[in-house]
Amino acid sequence: MAALNTITPERMEKYLETTRKAFGKVKVVAPPRSFAAKMAENFLDMARRYFADAQHNAKGGDFVNAYAQVNYAHGWLDAGARLGLFDVGEDDILFTLLE
């Protein structure tokens, strides 16, 4: 059994899958031509880029960097949900909602 502070391939896949599920829940709710819509798209872009990097590094066995990147990706999604840029269906398991 792996130590709790070890990022195994199985754990890494679990982290990636959690963020995949979060991406599946995110819907931009800001009006299309609003400043908030531009912010939402920026948050999504950052999340996608970090997630792509995480997948790439996980595939290459670099779980330390992949772990950091998947957490940054999820953090961008979480922040967008908390700010009200994204509708996440009131999912307070994958996201940290205000109430």
N, C-alpha and C positions, 0 to 999 in steps of 0.2 A: 504494500500500500504506500502511495506517495505521501510525503509530508504535506501538511497544510499549506506551506509556503512554496510549494513546487507547482509550476505551471506545466501540467502534463498535456499531451496532445488532446486528450479527452476533455480536460477542463477548458482548453483554448477553444475547442469546438463549441462547448456549452456557452462560453462568453460570446462567440460570434453568432450563434443561433439566437441568443437573447436579443442582440442588437438587430438581427434580421427581423425578428418579430416586431421590434419597436418600429423599424422602417415601415413595416406593413400596416401599422396602426396610424401613422402620421398622415394627416390631411391638412393642407394649407387652408386656413379660414379667412385670411386677410383679403380684402377686396383686391382684385387683380392689378389695378393701377395705383395702389397705395404704397406709401413708404414701407408700411408693415409687410406688404407682399414681397418687396425687395429684400427686406430683412429675413423673411421666412425662407426665400430662395437661397440667400447667403448662408443661413444656418444649415439648410439641407445640403448645399454644396460642400460646406466644410465637413459635415457628417459623412457624406459619401466619399470624400477624398480620404479622410482618416480611416474609414471602414475598408476602402480598397487597399490602402497601405497595410492595414492589419491583416487582411486576407493574404496579401502577397508575402508578408513576413512570416505569417503562420505556416504557409505552404513551404517556405524555406527553412522552417525550424527555429526561427528567431522569435520565440514566444515572449521574451521580455518586452521587446519593442511592440510586438503584435498586441500584447495585453494592454500596454499604455495607449496604443492607437485605438483599439476597440472601445476603451473607456472614454477617450476624447470624443469619438464618434457618438457614443451614447449620450455623453454629456451635452453635446450640441442639440441633439433631439430633445433631451430632457429640458434644457433651458428654453427651447422654443415652445414646448408644451406649457411650461410654467408661466411664460410670458403671454400666452394666449395666441401665439402665432399659428400653432397647430392644434387641431382637434385630435385627441387620442382616445376618444370614446370613454372618457373618465376612467381610464386604466391607471389605477394607482399602484399597480404591481410593477409594471415596466417603467413608469414615470413617477416623478415626484411632483404631484399636483399641489396647488396652494392650499386647498381645504381637505 
